[in-house]
């Protein structure tokens, strides 16, 4: 997996095929990385990543392919928001259509994948995604990022999840025209604050409109996970300016 930047946003590109088979079967590697994962899995305007994971798990179990590829897709399903309860129900249902031995074999793998998982599955309906390591230096605590759209085709939207007490630094979305950001709160409870204003408590269903040029921070409350979909508004000469972290004492007294 490699990282590339598009419109000031870091996105993932699949490279497993080239790393494993690039010299032996370059065309197969190219089709795996660029077509299967680069195009088919990116058509999230047709099917969500969660639904694609469910379909893929179903296909592999039905064919009895509970090998390393199934383990990979079970982990991907978890990252895409398939909860432990949902996965158990999917395999139970499949047992009657795809064969009891196939489901039994699949359970051995998913038990390992979900062994450290406790309900509820964090990340809300869009899934937890991967650790947001690329921007970790701008956050206090650990956050996760699950890109939802392709910035090459439309506006960029991503599900951002904060562990309890995690929040980002003060920052400004800059643009010479347009720009800014919209937050759609989907799970847990959090805070949003603009410079010079009191913090705003956030819950699922809340919407935050952030104009370009406004200094602000947002993140989870001390005792709650928090997820929101961040939508980058179109603009000209857009960029982010990351600033100092929100004061610890002030945050802890909220």
Helices and strands as residue ranges (DSSP letters): E 2-6, E 9-13, H 16-21, H 26-30, I 31-40, H 49-62, H 68-79, H 84-98, H 100-113, G 124-126, E 130-131, G 133-138, E 139-140, E 143-147, E 157-162, E 167-168, E 171-174, E 177-178, E 181-194, E 200-203, E 207-210, E 216-220, E 226-232, E 235-236, E 239-242, H 248-252
